[in-house]
Amino acid sequence: MKLYKIEAQNLEAFFGTPDDRKNKDVTIIAQTPSCDAFLLLSKDAQDGLELQASVPAGFDFTYCQEWGLTIDDDVVARVILDLRKNEYPSHNDCIHALLDGGDTLTDLQAKRTIIKDKYPK
């Protein structure tokens, strides 16, 4: 996943209608204290977003308040791992899917591959 920046005045044009928002595969992770710019993570390049080589100064971390407000490249890597982890089904769900005959081991491995592709390290 890559780090992008968007100015607040471009948010409405970028996200569009509620239906358009569903098609945007981005996660907002930080903002300036004045809310005039935001940092987002996305797997794919998106029109209207400015690619960042590293975390620019002046942003507060908003993805997980428990982690604090400091954001740097290590925190971005941690967010990517957290997004990936949260997509995986629980061990109990996997066991139930196997025991109930709903999924095979191959099905579960295919689902893990989709998640890994969605949130590359």
C-alpha positions in Angstrom: 0.0 0.0 0.0 1.1 3.5 -0.7 0.7 6.8 1.2 -1.2 9.6 -0.4 -2.2 13.1 0.5 -5.4 15.0 -0.4 -6.3 18.6 0.3 -9.6 19.1 2.1 -11.1 21.2 -0.7 -10.6 18.1 -3.0 -12.3 15.6 -0.7 -15.8 16.0 -2.1 -14.6 15.7 -5.7 -12.5 12.7 -4.9 -15.1 10.7 -2.8 -18.2 11.9 -4.7 -21.5 10.3 -3.9 -22.0 7.7 -1.2 -22.1 5.0 -4.0 -18.8 6.3 -5.3 -17.2 6.0 -1.8 -17.9 2.3 -1.8 -15.7 2.0 -4.9 -12.8 3.9 -3.3 -10.4 1.4 -1.7 -8.7 3.9 0.6 -8.2 4.4 4.3 -7.8 7.8 5.9 -5.1 7.6 8.6 -4.1 11.1 9.5 -5.1 14.8 9.2 -3.7 18.2 9.9 -4.9 19.8 13.1 -6.8 22.3 11.0 -8.3 19.5 8.8 -7.1 21.1 5.6 -5.3 18.0 4.4 -5.5 14.3 5.0 -3.2 11.2 4.5 -4.7 8.1 3.0 -3.5 4.6 2.2 -4.4 2.9 -1.0 -3.1 -0.1 -2.9 -3.7 1.5 -6.3 -2.9 5.0 -7.6 -6.1 7.1 -7.6 -6.8 10.3 -9.5 -6.9 13.3 -7.2 -4.4 11.9 -4.7 -0.8 13.1 -4.3 1.7 10.2 -3.7 4.0 10.7 -0.7 7.5 9.3 -0.4 7.2 9.4 3.4 5.0 10.9 6.0 5.0 14.7 5.7 5.3 16.9 8.8 2.2 18.5 10.4 -0.2 15.5 10.5 -1.8 13.9 13.5 -2.5 10.2 13.4 -6.3 9.5 13.4 -6.6 5.8 12.4 -6.3 4.4 15.9 -6.4 7.0 18.7 -5.1 4.4 21.2 -1.8 4.4 19.4 -1.2 8.2 20.0 -1.1 11.1 17.6 2.5 10.7 16.3 2.7 9.4 12.7 5.8 8.3 10.9 6.7 5.6 8.4 6.8 2.9 11.1 3.2 3.8 12.1 2.1 3.6 8.5 3.5 0.1 8.3 1.7 -0.9 11.5 -1.6 0.4 10.0 -1.2 -1.7 6.9 -0.6 -4.8 9.1 -3.6 -3.9 11.2 -5.9 -3.5 8.2 -4.7 -6.8 6.9 -5.2 -8.6 10.2 -8.7 -7.2 10.6 -9.8 -8.6 7.2 -8.8 -12.2 8.1 -11.6 -14.3 9.6 -11.1 -15.5 13.1 -9.7 -18.9 13.8 -13.1 -20.0 15.2 -14.8 -18.8 11.9 -12.3 -20.8 9.9 -12.8 -23.9 12.0 -16.6 -23.6 11.8 -16.4 -23.1 8.0 -14.4 -26.3 7.7 -16.4 -28.4 10.1 -19.8 -27.3 8.7 -18.7 -28.1 5.2 -19.1 -24.5 3.9 -15.4 -24.1 2.9 -12.5 -26.3 2.1 -8.9 -25.6 3.1 -8.3 -24.4 -0.5 -11.2 -21.9 -0.2 -9.8 -20.5 3.0 -6.3 -20.2 1.5 -7.8 -18.4 -1.5 -9.5 -15.9 0.8 -6.2 -15.3 2.6 -4.5 -14.7 -0.8 -7.1 -12.1 -1.7 -6.5 -10.3 1.6 -2.7 -10.4 1.1 -3.1 -8.9 -2.4 -5.5 -6.2 -1.1 -3.0 -5.1 1.7 0.5 -5.8 0.5 3.3 -5.3 3.0 
